[in-house]
Amino acid sequence: MSFIKEPQERALFRDNVARLLEAEVAPHYEQWEKDGIVPAQIWRTLGESGLLCVDMPEEFGGCGVPFDYSVVVGAELARMGFGALATNVMVHSDIVAPYLQHIGSEQQKQQWLPKMASGEIVGAIAMTEPGAGSDLQAMRASAKKDGEHYILNGSKTFITNGQHAGLVIVAAKTDPSAGAKGISLFLVDTTLPGFSHGRNMEKIGQHCGDTSELFFDNIRLPASALLGEEGMGFVYLMRELPRERLVIGALACAAARGALDLTVAYTTERELFGQKLSQLQNTRFRIAEMETEYRVNQAFIDQCIGQYSAGELDTATASMAKYSATEMQFRVADGCLQLFGGYGYTSEYPISRAFTDARVQRIYGGASEIMKEVIARSLLGK
């Protein structure tokens, strides 16, 4: 949530999102965290409420609104402390759907986007492999041409929405000898024979966000499952990364805002040494520092949203946004938890979840170390 007054229409949309989440998510979220997964029905609820793929054209089931409205949905989820669901929705609406919109054929868009907008189908993207991590060129999943089909084999890990996914965009080698130029993308229907979900991975945070291993055993894909052109997968991945990294940064700022709001409220009520915690100089200085960090990063995120909407956001700038905002989020979550004292370390106080949920933000979507290398290359070369 920006600290700058936003347009009235978007503010009304934000209020509607918050009310929906307060009614449909807040009463159940603690139980979902304990269960380690959100129920499939929440996707239908979000879709029926018009909160999925909102910036997709109306002909494909979206609302046809600007990109910043999609950011609002994820940001409100993050601000309200629903970090796992924010990540789930971000992958579905801000990664998978744009790949289809920008690269997919008319038939592919008609087949998948309306179902994604309604919540009937959940989207996931599978790049990371057990032995590859951030090194996409080292992936081993393969898709071999067989007449009018491709035979897909391999495995992926750390896949957000992996348990609920009905559609997975899979990166695989179609030419193992061509390095990055041998990677292609495929739309994989998870009902196909040979597809299987692995375990829902246990994590230190974002517990109810399903994160899975996926396995592909001789899946026979029609040629129409190829997304875009063969051998262009790495190019497509690089082209779509700026939006992913920008939205992660936006969620980071929103989560920091939520943590700060919790902490301001707590310190103005909690008494220590005969006075309110908020009256102690250390408390005042720490909150002043964290609020400043939040505002500086939010201003940069707002600038990047404008650049993306204008088609002007480059990879290095998006990497700066992701790197700076997620590192800030973790510092703020840590600083806020410290002000809660021992209570902050108990799961009954939501600030503890803000802390554990924040940690992965510095890893997925490109770890902070990768972001720094991308930024450095833009300035210094390889």
C-alpha positions as CSV (number, residue, x, y, z in Angstrom):
1,M,0.0,0.0,0.0
2,S,1.5,3.3,-1.1
3,F,1.8,6.1,1.5
4,I,0.9,8.5,-1.4
5,K,-2.8,9.2,-2.0
6,E,-4.0,6.8,-4.7
7,P,-6.7,7.3,-7.3
8,Q,-10.2,6.9,-6.0
9,E,-11.2,4.0,-8.2
10,R,-8.1,2.0,-7.1
11,A,-8.7,2.9,-3.5
12,L,-12.2,1.6,-3.7
13,F,-10.9,-1.6,-5.3
14,R,-8.4,-2.0,-2.5
15,D,-11.1,-1.6,0.1
16,N,-13.2,-4.2,-1.6
17,V,-10.2,-6.6,-1.7
18,A,-9.6,-6.0,2.0
19,R,-13.2,-6.6,2.9
20,L,-13.3,-9.9,0.9
21,L,-10.1,-11.1,2.6
22,E,-11.4,-10.1,6.0
23,A,-14.6,-12.2,5.4
24,E,-13.2,-15.2,3.5
25,V,-9.6,-15.6,4.5
26,A,-9.0,-14.1,8.0
27,P,-11.3,-16.4,10.0
28,H,-9.7,-19.5,8.5
29,Y,-6.0,-18.6,7.9
30,E,-4.6,-19.9,11.1
31,Q,-6.2,-23.3,10.5
32,W,-4.9,-23.4,7.0
33,E,-1.4,-22.7,8.3
34,K,-1.8,-25.7,10.6
35,D,-3.1,-27.8,7.8
36,G,-0.1,-26.8,5.6
37,I,-2.3,-26.0,2.6
38,V,-5.2,-23.8,1.6
39,P,-8.4,-25.4,0.5
40,A,-9.0,-25.6,-3.2
41,Q,-12.3,-23.8,-2.7
42,I,-10.5,-20.5,-1.9
43,W,-9.4,-20.3,-5.5
44,R,-13.0,-20.5,-6.6
45,T,-13.9,-17.8,-4.0
46,L,-11.2,-15.5,-5.2
47,G,-12.1,-16.1,-8.9
48,E,-15.8,-15.5,-8.3
49,S,-14.9,-12.3,-6.5
50,G,-12.9,-11.1,-9.5
51,L,-9.6,-11.1,-7.8
52,L,-7.6,-13.5,-10.1
53,C,-5.9,-12.4,-13.3
54,V,-7.6,-9.0,-13.0
55,D,-5.4,-7.3,-15.6
56,M,-6.2,-10.0,-18.2
57,P,-8.5,-8.8,-21.1
58,E,-12.2,-9.4,-20.4
59,E,-12.4,-11.7,-23.4
60,F,-10.2,-14.1,-21.4
61,G,-12.1,-13.8,-18.1
62,G,-10.1,-11.0,-16.6
63,C,-11.3,-7.5,-15.6
64,G,-9.3,-5.7,-18.2
65,V,-7.9,-3.3,-15.5
66,P,-4.4,-1.9,-15.4
67,F,-1.5,-3.9,-14.0
68,D,-1.4,-1.9,-10.7
69,Y,-4.8,-3.4,-9.8
70,S,-3.2,-6.9,-9.9
71,V,-0.5,-5.6,-7.5
72,V,-3.3,-4.4,-5.1
73,V,-4.6,-7.9,-4.7
74,G,-1.3,-9.4,-3.7
75,A,-0.3,-6.4,-1.7
76,E,-3.5,-6.6,0.5
77,L,-2.9,-10.3,1.0
78,A,0.7,-9.5,2.2
79,R,-0.3,-6.5,4.3
80,M,-2.9,-8.5,6.2
81,G,-0.4,-11.2,7.0
82,F,-1.4,-13.9,4.5
83,G,2.0,-14.2,3.0
84,A,1.7,-17.8,1.7
85,L,-1.6,-17.1,-0.1
86,A,-0.1,-13.8,-1.5
87,T,2.7,-15.9,-3.0
88,N,0.3,-18.5,-4.4
89,V,-1.9,-15.8,-6.1
90,M,1.2,-13.9,-7.4
91,V,2.5,-17.0,-9.2
92,H,-1.0,-17.7,-10.6
93,S,-2.0,-14.2,-11.7
94,D,1.3,-12.4,-12.2
95,I,3.5,-15.1,-13.6
96,V,1.6,-17.9,-15.3
97,A,-1.2,-15.8,-16.7
98,P,1.1,-13.2,-18.3
99,Y,3.2,-16.0,-19.9
100,L,0.0,-17.2,-21.6
101,Q,-1.1,-13.7,-22.5
102,H,2.2,-12.7,-24.0
103,I,3.4,-15.9,-25.6
104,G,0.5,-18.2,-26.0
105,S,-1.5,-18.9,-29.1
106,E,-5.1,-17.8,-29.3
107,Q,-6.2,-21.4,-28.8
108,Q,-4.0,-21.7,-25.7
109,K,-5.3,-18.4,-24.2
110,Q,-9.0,-19.5,-24.8
111,Q,-8.3,-22.9,-23.3
112,W,-6.6,-21.8,-20.1
113,L,-7.1,-18.1,-19.2
114,P,-10.8,-18.1,-18.5
115,K,-10.4,-21.1,-16.2
116,M,-7.6,-19.4,-14.4
117,A,-9.6,-16.2,-13.9
118,S,-12.5,-18.2,-12.4
119,G,-10.3,-20.2,-10.1
120,E,-11.3,-23.5,-11.8
121,I,-7.7,-24.0,-12.8
122,V,-4.7,-23.1,-10.6
123,G,-1.5,-22.2,-12.4
124,A,2.2,-23.0,-11.6
125,I,5.5,-22.6,-13.3
126,A,8.2,-25.3,-13.0
127,M,11.8,-24.1,-13.6
128,T,13.9,-25.1,-10.6
129,E,15.3,-28.7,-10.4
130,P,16.9,-30.5,-7.5
131,G,20.4,-30.2,-8.9
132,A,20.1,-26.9,-10.8
133,G,18.7,-24.2,-8.4
134,S,19.2,-20.8,-9.9
135,D,21.3,-22.2,-12.8
136,L,18.5,-22.7,-15.4
137,Q,21.0,-23.7,-18.1
138,A,21.9,-26.8,-16.0
139,M,18.3,-28.2,-16.1
140,R,18.0,-31.8,-17.0
141,A,14.2,-32.1,-17.8
142,S,13.9,-33.1,-21.4
143,A,11.2,-32.9,-24.1
144,K,12.0,-35.1,-27.1
145,K,10.2,-34.7,-30.4
146,D,8.2,-37.8,-31.4
147,G,6.3,-37.1,-34.6
148,E,3.5,-34.6,-33.7
149,H,4.2,-35.0,-30.0
150,Y,6.9,-34.3,-27.4
151,I,7.8,-36.9,-24.7
152,L,8.5,-35.0,-21.4
153,N,10.7,-36.5,-18.7
154,G,12.3,-35.1,-15.5
155,S,11.5,-33.6,-12.2
156,K,11.1,-30.1,-10.6
157,T,11.2,-28.9,-7.1
158,F,10.1,-25.9,-4.9
159,I,7.1,-25.4,-7.2
160,T,4.6,-23.0,-5.7
161,N,1.0,-24.2,-6.2
162,G,2.4,-27.6,-7.0
163,Q,-0.4,-29.5,-5.2
164,H,-3.4,-27.6,-6.5
165,A,-2.0,-26.9,-10.0
166,G,-4.1,-27.9,-13.0
167,L,-1.7,-26.3,-15.4
168,V,2.0,-26.1,-15.1
169,I,4.4,-24.2,-17.4
170,V,7.4,-26.5,-17.6
171,A,10.8,-25.5,-18.8
172,A,12.6,-28.4,-20.5
173,K,15.5,-29.1,-22.8
174,T,14.4,-29.8,-26.4
175,D,18.1,-29.6,-27.5
176,P,20.4,-30.7,-24.7
177,S,23.5,-29.7,-26.8
178,A,22.4,-26.1,-27.3
179,G,22.7,-24.8,-23.7
180,A,20.3,-21.9,-23.0
181,K,19.2,-22.0,-26.6
182,G,17.9,-25.5,-26.2
183,I,15.3,-24.7,-23.6
184,S,11.6,-24.7,-24.5
185,L,8.4,-24.1,-22.5
186,F,5.4,-26.4,-22.4
187,L,1.8,-26.2,-21.1
188,V,1.3,-29.3,-19.1
189,D,-2.2,-30.4,-18.1
190,T,-1.7,-32.2,-14.7
191,T,-4.4,-34.7,-15.5
192,L,-2.2,-36.3,-18.2
193,P,-0.8,-39.8,-17.7
194,G,2.7,-39.7,-16.4
195,F,2.3,-36.5,-14.3
196,S,2.6,-36.9,-10.5
197,H,2.8,-34.6,-7.5
198,G,5.5,-35.2,-5.0
199,R,5.3,-34.3,-1.3
200,N,4.0,-31.0,-0.1
201,M,7.2,-29.7,1.3
202,E,7.4,-28.5,4.9
203,K,8.9,-25.0,5.3
204,I,9.8,-22.7,8.1
205,G,7.3,-20.1,6.9
206,Q,4.5,-19.7,4.4
207,H,3.1,-23.0,5.7
208,C,-0.2,-23.0,3.9
209,G,1.3,-22.2,0.5
210,D,1.7,-25.6,-1.2
211,T,5.3,-26.0,-2.4
212,S,5.9,-29.3,-4.2
213,E,8.1,-31.6,-6.1
214,L,6.7,-32.5,-9.5
215,F,7.5,-35.5,-11.7
216,F,7.1,-36.1,-15.4
217,D,7.4,-39.7,-16.6
218,N,7.1,-40.1,-20.3
219,I,4.3,-37.6,-20.6
220,R,3.1,-37.5,-24.2
221,L,2.4,-33.8,-25.0
222,P,0.7,-32.7,-28.3
223,A,2.7,-30.2,-30.3
224,S,0.0,-27.7,-29.4
225,A,1.4,-27.8,-25.8
226,L,4.5,-26.0,-26.8
227,L,4.4,-22.4,-25.5
228,G,5.8,-20.0,-28.1
229,E,8.6,-21.2,-30.2
230,E,11.0,-24.2,-29.7
231,G,14.3,-23.1,-28.3
232,M,13.1,-19.7,-27.1
233,G,12.3,-20.8,-23.5
234,F,15.2,-19.0,-21.9
235,V,14.5,-15.8,-23.8
236,Y,10.9,-16.0,-22.6
237,L,11.9,-16.6,-19.0
238,M,14.2,-13.6,-19.1
239,R,11.6,-11.4,-20.7
240,E,8.9,-12.2,-18.1
241,L,11.2,-12.1,-15.0
242,P,10.9,-8.3,-14.5
243,R,7.2,-8.5,-13.6
244,E,7.7,-11.4,-11.2
245,R,10.5,-9.6,-9.4
246,L,8.6,-6.3,-9.3
247,V,5.6,-8.0,-7.8
248,I,7.7,-9.8,-5.2
249,G,9.1,-6.4,-4.3
250,A,5.6,-5.0,-4.0
251,L,4.5,-7.8,-1.7
252,A,7.6,-7.2,0.4
253,C,6.7,-3.6,0.9
254,A,3.1,-4.4,1.7
255,A,4.2,-7.1,4.2
256,A,6.5,-4.6,5.9
257,R,3.6,-2.1,6.1
258,G,1.5,-4.7,7.9
259,A,4.3,-5.6,10.3
260,L,4.9,-1.9,11.1
261,D,1.1,-1.4,11.7
262,L,1.1,-4.3,14.1
263,T,4.1,-3.0,16.0
264,V,2.9,0.6,16.3
265,A,-0.4,-0.7,17.7
266,Y,1.4,-3.1,20.2
267,T,4.0,-0.6,21.4
268,T,1.3,2.1,22.1
269,E,-0.6,-0.4,24.3
270,R,2.2,-2.4,26.0
271,E,3.7,-1.0,29.2
272,L,7.3,-1.4,30.4
273,F,9.1,0.3,33.3
274,G,6.0,2.2,34.1
275,Q,5.4,3.7,30.7
276,K,4.2,2.8,27.3
277,L,6.7,1.0,25.2
278,S,6.2,3.6,22.5
279,Q,7.6,6.3,24.8
280,L,11.0,4.6,25.1
281,Q,13.6,6.2,22.9
282,N,14.8,2.9,21.5
283,T,11.3,2.0,20.3
284,R,10.8,5.5,18.8
285,F,14.1,5.4,16.9
286,R,13.6,1.9,15.6
287,I,10.1,2.6,14.3
288,A,11.3,5.8,12.8
289,E,14.1,3.9,11.0
290,M,11.9,1.2,9.8
291,E,9.1,3.5,8.6
292,T,11.7,5.4,6.6
293,E,13.1,2.3,5.0
294,Y,9.6,1.2,4.1
295,R,8.7,4.6,2.5
296,V,11.9,4.8,0.5
297,N,11.4,1.3,-0.9
298,Q,7.7,1.8,-1.5
299,A,8.4,5.0,-3.5
300,F,10.9,3.0,-5.7
301,I,8.3,0.2,-6.2
302,D,5.7,2.8,-7.2
303,Q,8.1,4.2,-9.7
304,C,8.8,0.7,-11.1
305,I,5.1,-0.1,-11.4
306,G,4.8,3.0,-13.6
307,Q,7.7,1.9,-15.7
308,Y,6.3,-1.6,-16.1
309,S,2.9,-0.3,-17.1
310,A,4.6,1.9,-19.7
311,G,6.7,-1.0,-21.0
312,E,9.9,0.6,-19.8
313,L,11.0,-1.6,-16.8
314,D,14.3,-3.3,-17.5
315,T,15.7,-6.4,-15.9
316,A,18.3,-4.6,-13.8
317,T,15.9,-2.1,-12.4
318,A,13.4,-4.9,-11.5
319,S,16.2,-6.8,-9.9
320,M,17.0,-3.7,-7.8
321,A,13.4,-3.5,-6.7
322,K,13.2,-7.1,-5.7
323,Y,16.6,-7.1,-3.9
324,S,16.1,-3.8,-2.0
325,A,12.5,-4.4,-1.0
326,T,12.9,-8.0,0.2
327,E,16.0,-7.2,2.2
328,M,14.1,-4.3,3.7
329,Q,11.1,-6.6,4.5
330,F,13.3,-9.0,6.4
331,R,15.0,-6.2,8.4
332,V,11.7,-4.7,9.3
333,A,10.1,-8.0,10.3
334,D,13.1,-8.7,12.5
335,G,13.1,-5.3,14.0
336,C,9.4,-5.4,14.7
337,L,9.6,-8.9,16.3
338,Q,12.4,-7.5,18.6
339,L,10.0,-4.8,19.9
340,F,7.5,-7.5,20.8
341,G,10.0,-9.1,23.0
342,G,9.4,-12.7,24.1
343,Y,5.8,-12.5,22.8
344,G,7.1,-11.9,19.3
345,Y,8.7,-15.4,19.3
346,T,5.4,-17.1,20.1
347,S,3.2,-18.3,17.2
348,E,0.1,-16.7,18.8
349,Y,1.3,-13.2,17.8
350,P,1.2,-12.7,14.0
351,I,4.4,-10.8,14.0
352,S,6.2,-14.2,14.3
353,R,4.6,-15.3,11.0
354,A,5.6,-12.0,9.4
355,F,9.2,-12.9,10.3
356,T,9.2,-16.5,9.1
357,D,7.2,-15.7,5.9
358,A,9.7,-12.9,5.0
359,R,12.8,-15.1,4.9
360,V,12.0,-16.9,1.6
361,Q,11.4,-13.6,-0.2
362,R,15.2,-13.1,-0.4
363,I,15.5,-16.5,-2.2
364,Y,12.7,-17.2,-4.7
365,G,12.3,-15.3,-7.9
366,G,16.1,-15.0,-7.9
367,A,18.1,-14.9,-4.7
368,S,19.5,-11.6,-3.5
369,E,23.0,-12.7,-4.6
370,I,21.7,-13.3,-8.1
371,M,20.0,-9.9,-8.1
372,K,23.3,-8.2,-7.2
373,E,25.1,-10.0,-10.1
374,V,22.3,-8.9,-12.5
375,I,22.6,-5.3,-11.3
376,A,26.4,-5.4,-11.5
377,R,26.4,-6.8,-15.0
378,S,24.2,-3.9,-16.2
379,L,26.8,-1.5,-14.9
380,L,30.1,-3.3,-15.2
381,G,29.6,-6.0,-17.8
382,K,30.4,-9.6,-17.3
